[in-house]
Amino acid sequence: MTFEEIKNLDEQYVMHSYGRFPVALDRGQGATVWDVDGREYIDFTAGIGVASLGHADEGWLKAVAGQAAKLAHISNLFYTEPYAKAAQALCTRTGMANVMFGNSGAEANEAMIKLARKWSFDKYGKGRGTVITLHNSFHGRTITTLAATGQDKFHNYFFPFTEGFRYADANDMDSVEAVAGHDVCAVMVELIQGEGGVLPLEKEFVAKVADLCAKRDWLLLIDEVQTGVGRTGTLFAFQQYDIQPDAVSFAKGIAGGLPFGGVMANEKCREVFTPGTHGTTFGGNPIAAAAACHVLDRMDSGFLAQVEEKGAYLRAQIEEMGLPCLGRTRGMGLMIGVEVKEGWTNRDLAAKLISSGLLVLTAGPGLRFLPPLTITQEEMDKGLAILKSTLG
């Protein structure tokens, strides 16, 4: 189909909940994709951090096709090997106790909030279900995860929102203490505020939050939907913060392109969910779980070290360009935010770059780069060349 044919179908039959750029993508290889007209693009988005191994990765394809030929789906009333192996890999590499699988980041965060509230109810009874989150956070688009999101612009249209959330300022313990109370059961944070602008939390602040949670008997909940599964140069970002959370959510890159996510719990929380208290039809789907097993197998220490090196290279090159519209970079590993200076808008800059053959994202007021973790040196340099020639 042509671009116009696809666009016409979209306009007639698809709800317009996304503001799309005028590109219809058709295929990809690694960190390079082509549209329906055969035009080449360098992908600095990875499907918003989903295609962790890039496009059409040979090993990933083999894992997915092999499982699809055996068993595509079966009820969670029965055991299957892929989800059990994925759970083992996650727990043994993180120090967590067990896992519940779902399908998306919002669903994972919803489950993590439910876990915290049930843990508190089991131990303390009613009246202790408030979760503290941070201003400028983003935790998903369900009614509850929108309420957990600490940005006023998301708190509209869908009234009434779920109650039981209060918001504090990032990197400000006085602000956290100010919203504390006897009704609190947990603090929930992104270690890098992704949608908010790729803003890493200060390690000292995170350590103090962890200490406060331990002192007050609150759960420490870490939203790693975007930062997890190798994106920051370690399997999970919390491993760079010297903390051990009570629960961690994950999604996006875990299955390399298939819908998959979940929540890991520590020993204290491993028995919170019992049969009938939470569930999801597609959670632990064998094909997605087989893909996750392959992704996790690939992410050894050498692979993760390369992610850190690639991120450092991209950030250094971008800052050395001295582009008039861009400022400092920030982030960890291959989760990179770039400041957009006054006088320009990130949406306009993204549109120009995409038109020139570089797929990028926006986040907060800046640009965001989340390339496949397997991006090659040649692909990075091609993308940087487009960035410089388009915005220079």
C-alpha positions in Angstrom: 0.0 0.0 0.0 1.1 3.6 -0.5 1.5 6.1 2.2 -1.7 7.9 1.2 -3.7 4.7 1.2 -2.5 3.8 4.7 -3.1 7.3 5.9 -6.7 7.4 4.5 -7.5 4.1 6.2 -6.1 5.4 9.5 -8.2 8.6 9.2 -11.4 6.7 8.5 -11.1 3.7 10.8 -8.6 4.5 13.6 -9.3 6.6 16.7 -7.1 9.7 16.6 -5.4 9.3 20.0 -2.0 9.8 18.5 -0.5 12.7 16.6 1.4 10.8 13.9 4.3 12.1 11.8 3.8 11.7 8.1 5.8 8.5 7.7 4.5 4.9 7.1 7.2 2.4 8.1 7.4 -1.0 6.4 10.4 -2.9 7.5 13.6 -2.7 9.6 17.0 -4.2 10.2 19.0 -3.4 13.3 18.6 0.3 13.9 17.7 1.1 10.3 14.1 1.2 9.0 12.5 1.8 5.6 9.2 3.3 4.8 6.7 2.1 2.2 8.4 4.2 -0.5 11.8 2.6 0.3 13.3 5.6 2.0 15.9 4.8 4.8 15.8 6.1 8.3 18.1 5.7 11.3 16.0 4.7 14.3 16.8 6.5 17.5 13.4 5.5 19.0 13.3 1.7 19.1 9.5 1.9 19.4 9.9 4.1 22.5 12.4 1.8 23.9 10.7 -1.5 23.0 12.9 -2.9 20.2 15.8 -3.5 22.6 17.6 -5.9 20.1 16.7 -3.8 17.1 14.5 -4.8 14.2 14.5 -8.3 12.7 17.2 -9.7 15.0 18.0 -13.2 13.9 18.1 -14.8 17.4 14.9 -13.0 18.5 13.1 -14.2 15.3 14.2 -17.8 15.9 13.0 -17.7 19.5 9.6 -16.2 18.6 9.0 -18.5 15.6 10.1 -21.6 17.5 7.7 -21.0 20.3 4.8 -19.9 17.9 5.2 -23.3 16.2 4.8 -25.1 19.5 2.2 -23.2 21.6 1.0 -19.6 21.0 -1.1 -19.2 24.1 -2.6 -21.2 26.9 -4.5 -20.3 30.1 -2.6 -19.3 33.2 -4.4 -22.2 34.9 -1.6 -24.3 33.4 2.2 -24.2 33.6 4.5 -23.5 30.6 8.2 -23.4 30.4 8.9 -19.9 28.9 7.4 -17.8 31.6 9.0 -19.9 34.4 12.5 -19.5 32.8 11.9 -15.7 32.3 11.0 -15.4 36.0 14.1 -17.3 37.0 16.3 -15.1 34.9 14.8 -11.9 36.3 15.0 -12.9 39.9 18.5 -14.5 39.9 19.9 -11.4 38.2 18.2 -8.8 40.5 17.9 -10.3 43.9 14.1 -10.1 43.8 12.0 -13.0 45.0 9.3 -13.6 42.4 7.5 -12.1 39.4 4.0 -11.6 38.1 3.7 -11.1 34.3 1.4 -8.8 32.4 1.3 -7.0 29.0 2.3 -3.4 29.3 3.9 -0.7 31.5 0.7 0.8 32.7 -0.6 -2.6 33.6 2.6 -3.4 35.4 2.4 -0.2 37.4 -1.3 -0.8 38.2 -0.4 -4.2 39.5 2.5 -2.7 41.6 0.1 -0.2 43.2 -2.4 -3.0 44.0 0.4 -5.1 45.5 1.4 -2.2 47.8 -2.1 -1.5 48.9 -2.9 -5.2 49.6 0.4 -5.6 51.4 -0.5 -2.7 53.7 -4.1 -4.0 54.1 -2.9 -7.4 55.1 -0.6 -6.0 57.7 -2.4 -2.9 58.9 -6.0 -3.0 57.7 -7.9 -0.2 56.0 -6.9 3.4 55.9 -3.3 3.0 54.8 -3.4 3.0 51.0 -1.9 6.3 49.9 1.1 6.2 47.5 3.5 9.1 47.2 4.8 9.8 43.7 6.8 12.6 42.3 5.9 15.7 40.3 6.8 15.4 36.7 6.5 11.6 36.8 4.6 9.4 34.3 3.3 6.0 35.2 0.8 5.1 32.5 -2.6 5.9 31.0 -5.1 3.8 33.0 -7.3 5.8 35.3 -5.2 4.7 38.3 -1.8 5.2 36.7 -2.9 8.6 35.4 -3.8 9.5 39.0 -0.3 8.3 40.1 1.3 10.5 37.4 2.5 13.7 39.0 1.6 16.1 36.1 -1.5 18.2 36.2 -2.0 18.1 32.4 -2.9 14.4 32.7 -5.5 15.0 35.4 -8.3 16.0 33.1 -11.3 14.6 31.2 -11.5 11.2 32.8 -13.1 12.1 36.2 -13.4 10.7 38.8 -9.7 9.7 39.1 -8.6 7.0 41.5 -7.9 8.5 45.0 -4.9 7.8 47.2 -2.0 9.6 45.6 0.1 12.6 46.8 3.0 14.2 45.0 6.4 15.4 46.1 9.2 17.3 44.3 12.0 15.2 42.9 15.4 15.5 44.8 13.7 17.3 47.7 13.3 15.3 50.9 11.5 18.1 52.7 8.8 17.9 50.0 8.5 14.1 50.6 8.3 14.6 54.3 5.6 17.3 53.8 3.2 14.9 52.1 3.9 11.9 54.4 1.2 10.7 56.8 -0.2 7.7 58.7 -2.2 6.8 55.6 0.9 6.2 53.4 1.8 2.7 52.3 4.5 3.3 49.6 6.6 5.7 47.6 6.7 5.1 43.8 9.4 6.7 41.6 11.1 6.5 38.2 14.8 6.6 38.7 14.9 8.6 35.4 11.8 10.5 34.7 11.4 9.5 31.1 8.3 11.3 29.7 9.1 14.2 32.0 12.3 15.0 30.1 14.8 12.2 30.8 15.7 13.5 34.3 17.8 11.2 36.5 17.1 11.3 40.2 20.0 12.2 42.5 21.5 9.1 44.1 21.6 10.7 47.6 17.8 11.5 47.3 16.9 8.0 46.3 19.0 6.6 49.2 17.2 8.9 51.6 13.8 7.9 50.2 14.8 4.2 50.7 15.8 4.9 54.3 12.5 6.8 55.0 10.5 3.8 53.6 12.4 1.4 55.8 11.8 3.7 58.8 8.1 4.2 58.2 7.5 0.6 57.0 6.4 1.9 53.5 7.2 -0.1 50.4 9.7 1.3 47.9 8.3 0.9 44.4 10.5 1.5 41.4 8.9 2.1 38.0 11.5 0.7 35.5 9.1 0.4 32.5 11.4 2.6 30.5 14.7 2.3 32.3 14.8 -1.5 32.7 16.1 -4.3 30.7 19.5 -2.9 29.8 18.5 0.5 28.7 20.7 2.4 31.2 23.7 0.1 31.0 22.7 -2.3 33.8 19.9 -4.8 33.6 17.9 -2.5 35.8 18.6 1.1 36.7 18.1 0.5 40.5 21.3 -1.6 40.4 23.2 1.7 39.8 21.6 3.3 42.9 22.7 0.9 45.6 19.1 0.1 46.7 17.0 -3.0 46.9 13.4 -2.1 46.1 10.3 -3.9 47.5 8.8 -4.1 44.0 9.9 -3.2 40.5 7.8 -2.8 37.4 9.1 -3.5 33.9 7.8 -3.7 30.3 8.9 -2.1 27.0 12.3 -3.8 26.0 11.7 -7.0 28.0 10.4 -9.0 25.0 12.2 -7.0 22.2 9.0 -5.9 20.4 6.1 -8.0 21.8 3.7 -6.8 24.5 5.1 -8.1 27.8 5.7 -6.6 31.3 5.3 -7.4 34.9 6.2 -6.7 38.5 9.1 -8.2 40.6 8.6 -8.4 44.3 11.0 -8.9 47.1 10.8 -11.6 49.8 8.6 -9.4 52.0 6.0 -9.1 49.3 6.2 -12.5 47.6 3.0 -13.8 49.1 0.8 -10.7 48.7 -1.0 -11.8 45.5 -2.9 -15.0 46.1 -5.1 -16.9 43.6 -8.0 -14.6 42.5 -6.5 -11.4 43.9 -5.0 -10.3 40.6 -4.6 -11.7 37.1 -4.5 -11.1 33.4 -5.4 -13.3 30.5 -2.3 -12.8 28.4 0.2 -12.5 31.2 3.1 -14.9 30.7 2.1 -15.5 27.1 4.5 -18.3 25.8 5.6 -16.4 22.7 6.3 -13.2 24.5 8.0 -15.0 27.4 10.2 -16.9 24.9 11.2 -13.6 23.4 11.9 -12.3 26.9 14.2 -15.3 27.7 16.2 -14.6 24.5 16.5 -10.8 25.3 17.7 -11.6 28.9 20.1 -14.2 27.6 21.7 -11.7 25.3 22.2 -9.1 28.1 25.4 -10.3 29.6 28.0 -8.0 31.2 29.8 -7.4 27.9 26.5 -6.4 26.2 25.6 -4.0 29.0 29.1 -2.5 29.0 28.6 -1.7 25.3 25.3 0.0 26.0 27.1 2.3 28.5 29.9 3.0 26.0 27.5 3.8 23.1 25.5 6.1 25.3 28.6 8.0 26.4 29.7 8.3 22.7 26.4 9.7 21.5 26.2 12.2 24.3 29.7 13.4 23.8 29.3 13.8 20.0 26.0 15.7 20.4 27.5 18.1 22.9 30.6 18.6 20.8 28.4 19.7 17.8 27.4 22.9 19.6 24.2 23.1 17.7 22.4 26.4 18.1 19.1 24.8 19.1 20.3 22.1 21.5 21.9 22.3 24.9 23.2 19.8 27.4 22.5 16.1 27.3 21.5 13.9 30.3 20.6 10.4 31.0 22.2 7.0 31.5 23.3 4.4 28.9 21.1 4.6 25.8 18.4 6.6 27.5 19.4 10.1 26.4 17.7 13.5 26.8 18.8 16.6 25.0 17.9 20.1 26.1 16.0 22.3 23.5 17.0 25.9 23.8 14.6 28.8 24.0 13.3 29.8 20.6 12.8 26.3 19.3 10.2 23.6 20.1 11.0 19.9 20.4 8.1 19.0 18.2 9.3 21.2 15.3 12.9 19.9 15.7 11.7 16.2 15.8 9.6 16.8 12.6 12.7 18.2 10.8 14.9 15.3 11.9 12.3 12.7 10.9 11.9 14.4 7.5 15.7 14.2 7.1 15.8 10.5 7.9 16.4 10.3 11.7 13.6 9.0 13.9 13.6 10.7 17.3 11.2 11.3 20.3 10.2 14.2 22.5 10.1 14.2 26.3 9.1 17.1 28.4 10.4 20.2 26.6 13.4 18.3 25.2 14.3 15.6 22.7 14.7 12.0 23.7 16.9 9.3 22.0 16.2 5.6 22.8 18.0 3.7 20.0 18.1 -0.1 19.9 20.7 -1.4 22.3 22.3 -3.2 19.4 22.8 -0.1 17.3 26.1 -0.2 15.4 28.9 2.4 15.2 27.9 3.0 11.6 24.3 3.6 12.4 25.2 5.9 15.3 27.4 7.9 13.0 24.8 8.1 10.3 22.3 9.4 12.8 24.7 11.9 14.2 25.5 13.2 10.7 21.8 13.7 10.0 21.4 15.5 13.3 24.3 17.9 12.5 23.3 18.6 8.9 19.6 19.2 9.8 20.0 21.3 12.9 23.4 22.9 12.3 
